[in-house]
Amino acid sequence: MPDLPSRRSGTASSAREGQARRLKVVFDAYWWVDGPPSLRHVLREIVGAWHTHFPHDELTLVVRRGAAPDLPEGVDAVTSRLWPQALLATRAVPRVARSVGADIVLTHNFAARYDAGVSAIYLHDVLFETHPEWFTATERRYFSLMTRWAGRADLVFTSSETEAERIRQHTSAQRVLAVGLGMSHELMAPGEPDDPDPALYAMHFVLTVGRLNVRKNLGRVIRAALASSTVTVDRPLVIVGSANGKEEGLDVAARDAVASGRIRFTGFVSEARLRWYYRHTSLFVFLSLGEGFGMPPIEAAYFAAPVLASDLPVFHETLGDSATFVDPTDEGAITAALDAGVVAGELLGPDRRPRGSVAARHDWSETVGAMRAAVETVPS
């Protein structure tokens, strides 16, 4: 469990805390112990922030049987053998909720029917509806249950207004609310040491974060980088991530660049190593073809890295003036933006301080406060 701030936010969420009635909440915690890092991270941060800012609420997590969850003090867990996550969320969670007399169930992606209280869901995105070509046939069949079942929920939460509008267009959801996402407490961790990459310690480099799949657009980024004058063996493109989803292969030129060290894949890295990358990169590049939110460029902006992002509505919404934008399908424009961005970034020097204003806009207490306030408005 990440260390959470002991102080309570001086925002609207703390004011609501003193007024709100006590609630019993049952969470779909299928990913609490293991699973996709992003889903596990969001789940843990929501539960942690809820427990911190609304300590009078009774929280119960439904986890997979055989898991050994490290729970915050005062949070209960019930195990279930149901698999995959869609079944645990829609069958086990409401069953546990009825047994404890819960006021609300909160699931992820797959909405549960719960007539004894409020059914809420955090639906991360429905990109598979607008861009099915980015997903495998198996993924599309499974994900289609998200949109088919969304109408069961009294409340559908998501990260951005851009994604909220997509969900409204592709589901029968009654109420869709954009409540944002907060930054990782582990990543920000004041006072915790960074973990420098010894292979890059004395070098300039360009950084991107993402899996090698079609949506993340890394193939085009790599080709644009290889056409640039600034990405070299001595100033490589560093890619944090690995293959996942509908894969995008590397061509011969890219494989040669990997062999020479001009392109470097790191695979999974610790928060301490990622923090060091953000602090020291000459330019952070995030040119995904589509996102529901997209946390990496926000993290990079927090650490004051120059950011080059896709010219998409969601990034204008979440990044504002913290980034430069480019068409993610135009390799020539990407190459030019890379060259200009690297030059400008290296003029900033290494002494970059975190931007508190970025963290303030992406705070878990605000996300959870908005979710709980919305629950209070659902008629009983």
N, C-alpha and C positions, 0 to 999 in steps of 0.2 A: 504494500500500500504506500503510495507516495506520501511524503511529509506534507501536511496541509497547514495553512496559516492558522494560528490560534486566535488571532484577532478576527472580529466580525466586520464585514464591510460596512462602511458608513453610507451605504447607498439605500435605495428603496427596499432592498431585500431585508436589511436589518430592521427597518421600520415595520415591515410585514411580520417579522418574526415575533415581535411582542404582541401582535394582534391576532395572529392566526390560531385557529383551533388545532388541537392535537389530531394528527392523522396517522392511520396505519397504512403503510405502503409496502407492497410486495413487488420486487424487481425481478425481471428476467436477467439472471446473471450467468447465462450459459457460458459466456466468454471470460468469466472472472479469473480463472486460473490459466487458461491456455487458449490460443486462437489467434486470429488476425490482430496484429499489434494495435492498429488504429481503433478497432472496435473494442478491444480490451481496455485501451487507454480511456476512451470516452466513457465506458461503463464505470470504471473505477473512479474517474474524476467526478462524475455526476453523483454517485453514491457518497463519495467522500465529502463533496461540497454540501450535499443535502444534510448529511449527518452533522457537519460542522455548523451550518447556519440555521438548522431547524432541529436542535438536539432533543426537543420534546416529542418529535415524531417517532413512531415505532417502525423500524425498517427490517424487512425480511428479504433475504436473497434466495432465489431458487437456483441452485448450482447443479452441475453434473455429478452423478454418483461416482465415487472414487476420487473426487477432487478434495484437496485439503486447503480450503480457502483461508487466507490470512485476513481476518475480518477486523474492522474497527471495533473497539470496545463498545458493547451495547447493541451491536447489529447481529441479528440471528440469521441462520442459514438452514435451508431444507434441501435435501438432495433429490434428484430425479434421474431415472435411467433413460428418459426419453431422448431420442436423437432423430433427426438433426435439430438445430436450434428452433426451426419453425414449430416443431411439435412441443418442445419444452415451453416455448413462449405462449403458445395458444391453448395447450391442454394442462400442463403441470402448473403454470403460474396461476390461472384462475381457480384451479382446485385448491391450491395452497391458500390463496386469498380468501376463499369461502371458509376454509377451516380456521383462519385466524380473525375473521371478521374485518377484512381490510376495507379501507375507504377507497383505495386506488390501486390499480395494477399499472406498472410501467414496463413495457416490453420494447425490444429493439427490432425495427424493420417489419416484424410480423404482428399484426394487431390481434388481441384476444377479445373474445366476448366476455363481458363481466357485468351482469345485470344488478349485482349487489352493491355496486359502487361505480367509480369512474374508471373507464378504460382509456389509458393514454399510451402513445407509442412515440418513440424517437425514430423517425424514418430518415435515414441518412441521405439517400438520393434515389431517384428513379431514372437514372441516365439510360438504363437498359430499354426504356420505352422510346426515347427519342433517338438513341444511337445503338440499335441492336447489334450493329456490325462490330462493336467493341467487345462483345461478350460471346462466349461459347454457347452452343445450343443447350447444354446442360445447365449452365448458369441462368440462361433466359427462362427456362422452364421453372426452375426453383424460385427465381426472383419474381416471377409473375404473380406468385402468391402475395407478395407485398402489396401490389396495387389492387388485387382482387379483394383482399381482406381489410384494406385501409378504412373502408366505410364502417367497420365494426367499432372503431375507436370514437370516443367522445372528443378526444383531442389528439391531433397529430402535430408533434413538434419536429422541427428540422432546423438546420444550421443557418441558412441564408434566405433572404426574401426571394432571390433568384430561384432557389430550389423550391421554396414554398409555392411559387407560381406554377412550376412544372408539376408538382404533386397535385395541385388543384385541377390542372388540365387533364391529368391521367388517372385520377382516382375519384371515388364518390365520397371522399372524406368530408365530414361535416365542418370541422374547424381546423385550419392549418396555420400554425404560428411559427414564425422564424424566431428562435430564441438564442441563436449563436452557438459558438463553441469557445471554451477557454483555452488558454495556453497551458502547456504541461508544467506542473510544479517541479517535477524532476529536472526538466530541461533548464528552467530559470534558476533553480536552487542557488540562492545567494550564498556566497562563501564556499561553495563546493568547488574543488579544483577541476580544471579541464584535463582532458587526456590528449595531449598533442600526438599527431601522427608523425612518427619519426621519419617516414619517407618524404614528408612534405614540409618538415619543420622550417627549413630555411628557404622555401620556394613560394612564389606566387602561384595561385591556381584559381580556376573557375569551378564552381560547385553547382550540382543539381541533385535533387532527391526524387526518386521514383522507381517504380518497378519497370522492368523491360517488357512492357505490353503496349498494345496499339494505342490505347487512350493516352498513356503518358507521353507518347510522341518522342521518345528518346532517339529513335532512329533518325528522325529529321534533325533533331538537335545535334546529334553526332556529325551528320553530314555537313551541317552549317558550320560547326566548330572546325572541322577539318578543312573547310574552305577559307577559314579566317586566318589573319596574319598574327593573331595574338595567342591562339591556343597552340602550344608547342610542347615538346618533350620537357622543356624547362618551365613551362606554365601550362600544366595539363588540365584537361577537363576531368574532374573527379565526380563519379556517379555513386551516390549512396543508395543502394537498393539491389534487387535481384529480379529474376524472371518470375512472373505471376500472371494468372489470367490468360487471356488470348494473346499469345506471345508474338513479339516482333523480333525477327532474327537480325543478326549483324551481318552486313555485307563484307566482302573481302577487304575493302579499304578500312573499315572499322576494326576488323580483326587484326589487321596489320598495325593499326594505331594502338590497339590494346597491347600487342606484343612489344611495341617500341616504348610504351609508357606515356604516349601522348594522351591516351584515354585510360583512365584507371577506375575499375569497379571495386568498391570496398565491401559489398555485401552488407549485412546487418552491422550496425555500430552502436555502441553505448551512447546514452544521453551525454555523458562527459566528452566523448569524442565528437559527437555531432555539434555540441556547443562550441568546441574548438574550431571546427570547420566553419561554422557560421561567423565566428569572430574574425577569422583570418582570410576568408575568401576575398578575391578581388571583385568578384561578381557572382551573385546567386541567380541561377536561371531556372525558371519553372514554366514550361511551355506545353502543359497538358492541353489536350483538345477539349476537355470538359471536366468540370468538377461540381459537386454540390456545395463545397466550401473551399477546400484546399488550404490546409494549415501550414505546410512548409514555407511558402513565401512570407507568411505572417511571422513565423519564427525567425526567419532571416532578417526581416525588417526590424524586429525587436532588438536583434543584436547589431543593428545599424549597418548591415551589409547592403550594398547597392543591389536592387532587385530588378530583374528583367522578367516580366510575366506575360502570359497570353492576353491578347486584347479581347477579353470575354467579359460579359456583364457581371458575373460573379466576382471577378477580381477587382473590377472598378468599385463594386460594393464593399468588399472586405479590405482592400488595400488603399483605396483613395489615391492620395498623392505620395504614397510610400514606395511607388514602383514606376518603372518605365514599361510601356506596353508595346507589344509587337504582334503582328498576325502570325499565329503559330503554324500556318501552312505555307508561309513564304520563306523559303530557305535563304534567298538572297537578302531579304530584310533582316532575318535572324542573324546572318553573318555580319551585316553592317552594324546591327545593334550590339552584338557581342564585342566587336572591335571598339566601338565607342564606349561601351559600358566598362570594359576592362581598363581602358585608359583613364576614365573618370574615377573609377573605383580605387585605382592605385595611387591617385593623387590625394585620397583621403588619409592614407597612412594607417598604421596598425592600431592606434589608440582610439578605438571606437567604444562608446559607452552604450549600454542597453537603453532603449527608448521606453520610458515608463508609460508614455501616452499610448503606445501600441498594446501593452499589457492591459491597460485600463479599458480599452475597447473590447478586449477578448478575455473576460474574467468569468470563471466558473460560478462565482457567487451570483452574478447577474443572470447567467443562464438558468441556474436552479431557482433563483428567486422568481423569474418570469414563468417558469413551468409551474411552480407551486401556486403562484397567484392565479394562473389560468384555471387550475384545478378548483380553486375556491369559487369560481364563477359558474361552474357546471351545476345546473339545477339538480337537487337531490330527488 
